Amino acid sequence: MSNWTIKEKSVGDLEVTISGDEWKNAVKKAFNKIAKNVTIDGFRKGSAPKAMIEKRIPAAERFMQAIEDNANHWLQEALKENNLEPVDRPTMDVKSMDADSAVVVYTFPVEPEAEVGDYKSLKYEPEDAAVSDEEIEKEIDSTRERYAEWEVKEDAAENGDTVNIDYEGLKDGTAFAGGTAQNHDLILGSGSFIPGFEEQLVGVKAGDEKDLNLTFPEDYHSEELAGKEVVFKVKVNEVKKKVLPEADDDFAKDLNWTDVESMDDLKKTIRSRLETSKKNTVENEATNKLMEQLVEMTEADIPEAMINSEVEAQIQQFAQQIQNAGLSLSQYLQFSGMTVDKLKESYRANAEKSIKTRLALKKVAKLENLEVSDEDADKELQSLAEMYNMALEDVKKYVSSAQVKADLMTEKALNFLKGIVK
């Protein structure tokens, strides 16, 4: 017999009573288990008469052994009986035990059921995803920039040109660390150097030598140089200008894009790509707004274990992202000056929002009697197998059908919300 009592933060007590033959048999097996290791003078271990062994094994010890041996079994049976699924490892407390029965209490959090407001009033309104001619021309110009060539020029350097220079920085007549370089390519107007450096090189030609009298900004990262007057001795080795390819059919063909043989083809392809990208953007923005509205009208008593688990999952995802960029999580913490605890705290609000969103969509699915069939789950698993070029059985080792069903149900509920608005 079992009884479930919910408390705060979706944490509850599952009280299980074991009595009758079930309890007596459990205690008997526990006694036999302990008896095997009891040593009494004059007898081999475990071979002494039962009456003598019984005197050596206190009743409380037998009861505790019976509980330890059967605790997980009783828990699983009680979970099935009450249709419960813990979201964190249960703790156990022995409420009582005697020769007739035992009462154990399992304490654990469960996923709460969200209370959702008038979700049918939500608005899903993607903005217009039309692409203008100006946007297409801008993308063509950007493409031309990527295929630009640099041509040596004898004329004076202008903004946008690249100058190849040797330079040496002096403070009070002495070269300072990091202020010297050879054959450095600098695009004038890029803002790569301190204010005044690039501006004073506009108009120079190859072979020119020039002293640049400058002052480092007050907020410069080096205290040694911040706000200090310096002189950069610069020698111009070469001046190059950017030459863009002509926007014509030859340029379009040279791109080697599928089905692009002319500028008209190029414009059609760019329009299609921009429309797809813009449509995805506006739909994502509208979906985010929809979810924000849903979360605002949702109440859920989320247990700490769920929040902590979601925080850990999001941090792991972040760690994987920065690892792909060549940075470990420990390095990130060192560079950012954060601690693990501060990082977790920074993710907490977003974790709660993510959980509440899932719970809200789950409740919508329940209220609207949405269903996901086994066939739907199998199709999704097959798609994953094809996507990752894996055997279906191997995919099932990593992704359970139950998880796939839950994800599909969430997606179905979201699509339902999008469809119920005009």
LOPA-49832 format. One line per 3 residues: number of its first residue (from 1); for each residue x, y, z of C-alpha. Coordinates in steps of 0.05 Angstrom, whole numbers, plus 5000, padded with zeros to 4 digits. Layout:
residues N
NUM = X/Y/Z ~ ... .
This chain:
residues 422
1 = 5000/5000/5000 ~ 5026/5069/4983 ~ 5004/5141/4990 .
4 = 5032/5203/4953 ~ 5031/5271/4986 ~ 5055/5332/4947 .
7 = 5089/5389/4984 ~ 5123/5454/4963 ~ 5163/5462/4899 .
10 = 5132/5398/4871 ~ 5169/5356/4923 ~ 5128/5300/4954 .
13 = 5129/5241/5001 ~ 5113/5172/4976 ~ 5095/5132/5038 .
16 = 5098/5056/5028 ~ 5072/5006/5078 ~ 5097/4934/5073 .
19 = 5060/4883/5115 ~ 5033/4812/5116 ~ 5070/4756/5081 .
22 = 5109/4805/5038 ~ 5141/4836/5099 ~ 5151/4769/5136 .
25 = 5184/4738/5075 ~ 5230/4798/5067 ~ 5251/4794/5139 .
28 = 5262/4719/5134 ~ 5307/4728/5073 ~ 5344/4784/5109 .
31 = 5356/4738/5169 ~ 5383/4682/5125 ~ 5429/4732/5090 .
34 = 5458/4758/5155 ~ 5462/4689/5186 ~ 5510/4665/5133 .
37 = 5563/4712/5161 ~ 5551/4700/5235 ~ 5609/4665/5271 .
40 = 5596/4627/5336 ~ 5652/4591/5373 ~ 5652/4517/5358 .
43 = 5615/4524/5292 ~ 5633/4540/5221 ~ 5610/4609/5197 .
46 = 5535/4607/5186 ~ 5527/4534/5209 ~ 5507/4545/5281 .
49 = 5436/4526/5303 ~ 5383/4576/5283 ~ 5363/4589/5355 .
52 = 5433/4609/5373 ~ 5440/4654/5311 ~ 5373/4688/5326 .
55 = 5400/4710/5393 ~ 5460/4743/5357 ~ 5418/4781/5307 .
58 = 5374/4836/5337 ~ 5305/4845/5306 ~ 5321/4916/5285 .
61 = 5381/4891/5245 ~ 5338/4841/5208 ~ 5285/4894/5193 .
64 = 5337/4943/5167 ~ 5369/4890/5123 ~ 5301/4872/5095 .
67 = 5288/4945/5078 ~ 5356/4955/5047 ~ 5348/4893/5004 .
70 = 5278/4912/4979 ~ 5277/4988/4981 ~ 5286/4998/4906 .
73 = 5235/4944/4888 ~ 5183/4975/4934 ~ 5198/5043/4905 .
76 = 5188/5020/4833 ~ 5123/4986/4850 ~ 5096/5047/4886 .
79 = 5117/5093/4829 ~ 5077/5050/4781 ~ 5018/5048/4828 .
82 = 5016/5123/4834 ~ 5039/5138/4762 ~ 5097/5179/4787 .
85 = 5164/5195/4755 ~ 5218/5228/4799 ~ 5260/5283/4768 .
88 = 5315/5273/4819 ~ 5343/5215/4861 ~ 5294/5198/4918 .
91 = 5316/5199/4990 ~ 5289/5147/5038 ~ 5269/5150/5111 .
94 = 5244/5092/5154 ~ 5182/5116/5189 ~ 5170/5052/5229 .
97 = 5187/4979/5230 ~ 5167/4920/5273 ~ 5151/4846/5266 .
100 = 5085/4860/5231 ~ 5102/4915/5181 ~ 5148/4971/5159 .
103 = 5133/5040/5134 ~ 5184/5075/5090 ~ 5178/5145/5061 .
106 = 5211/5164/4995 ~ 5219/5238/4984 ~ 5231/5266/4914 .
109 = 5210/5321/4866 ~ 5165/5308/4806 ~ 5152/5348/4744 .
112 = 5096/5397/4760 ~ 5035/5407/4718 ~ 5032/5478/4693 .
115 = 4971/5522/4698 ~ 4962/5561/4633 ~ 4918/5621/4621 .
118 = 4878/5638/4559 ~ 4929/5610/4509 ~ 4879/5616/4452 .
121 = 4886/5691/4455 ~ 4960/5688/4439 ~ 4985/5723/4376 .
124 = 5034/5693/4326 ~ 5048/5748/4276 ~ 5111/5741/4234 .
127 = 5131/5805/4200 ~ 5135/5813/4125 ~ 5193/5774/4096 .
130 = 5195/5808/4028 ~ 5263/5825/4000 ~ 5276/5892/3966 .
133 = 5318/5906/3904 ~ 5363/5948/3948 ~ 5378/5888/3993 .
136 = 5395/5846/3932 ~ 5443/5899/3906 ~ 5474/5905/3974 .
139 = 5486/5829/3975 ~ 5516/5832/3905 ~ 5563/5888/3928 .
142 = 5582/5846/3989 ~ 5597/5787/3943 ~ 5640/5830/3898 .
145 = 5678/5854/3960 ~ 5695/5781/3977 ~ 5723/5770/3907 .
148 = 5761/5836/3903 ~ 5834/5839/3883 ~ 5889/5885/3907 .
151 = 5927/5926/3856 ~ 5992/5963/3870 ~ 5985/6038/3858 .
154 = 6035/6095/3851 ~ 5985/6149/3869 ~ 5974/6175/3939 .
157 = 5940/6130/3989 ~ 5866/6141/4002 ~ 5817/6114/4054 .
160 = 5802/6042/4035 ~ 5871/6030/4006 ~ 5920/5983/4040 .
163 = 5989/6009/4058 ~ 6046/5961/4074 ~ 6089/5995/4126 .
166 = 6148/5988/4174 ~ 6138/6027/4238 ~ 6171/6040/4305 .
169 = 6137/6072/4364 ~ 6178/6117/4410 ~ 6159/6146/4478 .
172 = 6208/6198/4503 ~ 6256/6175/4448 ~ 6255/6102/4469 .
175 = 6220/6045/4433 ~ 6163/6015/4473 ~ 6139/5943/4474 .
178 = 6090/5924/4420 ~ 6102/5988/4381 ~ 6147/5960/4325 .
181 = 6129/5918/4263 ~ 6156/5903/4193 ~ 6115/5894/4129 .
184 = 6049/5906/4164 ~ 5988/5912/4119 ~ 5940/5966/4144 .
187 = 5874/5985/4111 ~ 5866/6060/4119 ~ 5800/6079/4152 .
190 = 5793/6011/4186 ~ 5804/6040/4255 ~ 5854/5986/4272 .
193 = 5905/6034/4302 ~ 5898/6090/4353 ~ 5863/6154/4330 .
196 = 5905/6196/4283 ~ 5951/6140/4259 ~ 5913/6121/4197 .
199 = 5889/6191/4184 ~ 5960/6217/4179 ~ 5978/6164/4127 .
202 = 5925/6187/4078 ~ 5963/6218/4020 ~ 6028/6179/4029 .
205 = 6061/6142/3971 ~ 6107/6082/3967 ~ 6177/6101/3992 .
208 = 6152/6157/4037 ~ 6177/6162/4108 ~ 6137/6200/4159 .
211 = 6137/6215/4234 ~ 6068/6210/4266 ~ 6060/6251/4329 .
214 = 6003/6219/4369 ~ 5973/6212/4438 ~ 5947/6146/4464 .
217 = 5875/6148/4490 ~ 5866/6158/4565 ~ 5829/6091/4569 .
220 = 5882/6052/4531 ~ 5891/5982/4560 ~ 5965/5993/4575 .
223 = 5975/6038/4635 ~ 6045/6053/4611 ~ 6018/6084/4547 .
226 = 5949/6110/4567 ~ 5946/6185/4554 ~ 6020/6188/4534 .
229 = 6049/6226/4475 ~ 6089/6183/4426 ~ 6121/6186/4358 .
232 = 6113/6132/4305 ~ 6168/6130/4253 ~ 6135/6100/4191 .
235 = 6163/6077/4125 ~ 6114/6063/4069 ~ 6135/6002/4028 .
238 = 6075/5996/3983 ~ 6005/6024/3970 ~ 5950/5979/3942 .
241 = 5879/5994/3922 ~ 5820/5947/3922 ~ 5793/5930/3853 .
244 = 5723/5902/3852 ~ 5701/5855/3795 ~ 5649/5884/3748 .
247 = 5578/5863/3764 ~ 5565/5828/3698 ~ 5549/5759/3670 .
250 = 5622/5738/3671 ~ 5626/5753/3746 ~ 5562/5713/3758 .
253 = 5590/5653/3720 ~ 5657/5656/3756 ~ 5621/5647/3823 .
256 = 5606/5575/3803 ~ 5539/5576/3838 ~ 5488/5523/3819 .
259 = 5442/5546/3762 ~ 5476/5614/3758 ~ 5499/5633/3688 .
262 = 5481/5707/3686 ~ 5468/5768/3730 ~ 5394/5754/3725 .
265 = 5405/5684/3751 ~ 5449/5712/3806 ~ 5396/5761/3828 .
268 = 5343/5707/3829 ~ 5388/5661/3871 ~ 5405/5717/3919 .
271 = 5332/5737/3926 ~ 5313/5665/3941 ~ 5368/5658/3993 .
274 = 5351/5724/4026 ~ 5277/5708/4028 ~ 5290/5641/4061 .
277 = 5337/5673/4112 ~ 5290/5731/4125 ~ 5230/5685/4132 .
280 = 5267/5642/4183 ~ 5288/5704/4221 ~ 5218/5735/4225 .
283 = 5187/5668/4242 ~ 5237/5656/4298 ~ 5225/5726/4325 .
286 = 5149/5715/4323 ~ 5157/5647/4357 ~ 5199/5677/4412 .
289 = 5146/5731/4424 ~ 5093/5677/4425 ~ 5131/5637/4477 .
292 = 5143/5698/4519 ~ 5068/5711/4521 ~ 5056/5638/4538 .
295 = 5106/5639/4595 ~ 5076/5703/4624 ~ 5008/5669/4631 .
298 = 5037/5604/4659 ~ 5045/5584/4732 ~ 5087/5524/4753 .
301 = 5117/5503/4819 ~ 5185/5482/4790 ~ 5229/5441/4836 .
304 = 5301/5462/4847 ~ 5326/5396/4819 ~ 5295/5411/4751 .
307 = 5325/5481/4750 ~ 5394/5456/4769 ~ 5391/5401/4717 .
310 = 5371/5451/4662 ~ 5426/5499/4684 ~ 5477/5443/4678 .
313 = 5451/5424/4609 ~ 5455/5495/4584 ~ 5525/5504/4611 .
316 = 5547/5440/4577 ~ 5518/5465/4512 ~ 5555/5531/4521 .
319 = 5620/5494/4538 ~ 5613/5454/4473 ~ 5603/5518/4433 .
322 = 5665/5552/4460 ~ 5704/5487/4454 ~ 5688/5488/4380 .
325 = 5720/5557/4379 ~ 5782/5530/4413 ~ 5768/5553/4484 .
328 = 5755/5509/4545 ~ 5704/5527/4598 ~ 5759/5535/4650 .
331 = 5795/5584/4605 ~ 5731/5623/4593 ~ 5720/5628/4668 .
334 = 5791/5652/4678 ~ 5787/5704/4623 ~ 5718/5729/4643 .
337 = 5734/5731/4717 ~ 5673/5688/4733 ~ 5666/5630/4781 .
340 = 5627/5567/4768 ~ 5574/5589/4818 ~ 5567/5657/4784 .
343 = 5561/5624/4716 ~ 5506/5578/4742 ~ 5469/5637/4772 .
346 = 5473/5674/4706 ~ 5438/5616/4672 ~ 5384/5606/4724 .
349 = 5331/5654/4697 ~ 5337/5627/4627 ~ 5334/5555/4654 .
352 = 5269/5570/4691 ~ 5241/5602/4628 ~ 5259/5541/4586 .
355 = 5227/5493/4635 ~ 5164/5535/4641 ~ 5159/5538/4565 .
358 = 5162/5462/4560 ~ 5112/5452/4616 ~ 5064/5502/4585 .
361 = 5067/5468/4517 ~ 5057/5401/4550 ~ 4995/5428/4585 .
364 = 4968/5456/4519 ~ 4978/5388/4487 ~ 4940/5356/4543 .
367 = 4882/5405/4541 ~ 4876/5399/4466 ~ 4883/5323/4467 .
370 = 4942/5324/4419 ~ 4975/5257/4407 ~ 5039/5229/4379 .
373 = 5036/5158/4353 ~ 5090/5104/4356 ~ 5093/5110/4281 .
376 = 5109/5184/4286 ~ 5165/5169/4335 ~ 5193/5114/4290 .
379 = 5193/5161/4230 ~ 5231/5213/4270 ~ 5282/5162/4294 .
382 = 5291/5139/4222 ~ 5303/5211/4200 ~ 5356/5218/4254 .
385 = 5389/5154/4230 ~ 5392/5180/4159 ~ 5416/5248/4181 .
388 = 5475/5221/4219 ~ 5486/5161/4173 ~ 5475/5112/4229 .
391 = 5437/5047/4236 ~ 5368/5055/4267 ~ 5384/5008/4324 .
394 = 5447/5048/4341 ~ 5406/5113/4343 ~ 5357/5080/4392 .
397 = 5415/5067/4439 ~ 5424/5142/4447 ~ 5354/5169/4437 .
400 = 5294/5137/4469 ~ 5226/5133/4436 ~ 5196/5166/4497 .
403 = 5242/5227/4489 ~ 5226/5231/4415 ~ 5152/5229/4431 .
406 = 5160/5285/4482 ~ 5198/5328/4433 ~ 5146/5316/4378 .
409 = 5090/5332/4426 ~ 5123/5398/4444 ~ 5131/5414/4370 .
412 = 5058/5394/4357 ~ 5033/5439/4413 ~ 5075/5498/4387 .
415 = 5048/5488/4317 ~ 4978/5485/4346 ~ 4988/5553/4379 .
418 = 5013/5582/4315 ~ 4953/5555/4277 ~ 4899/5579/4323 .
421 = 4913/5652/4311 ~ 4891/5690/4249 .
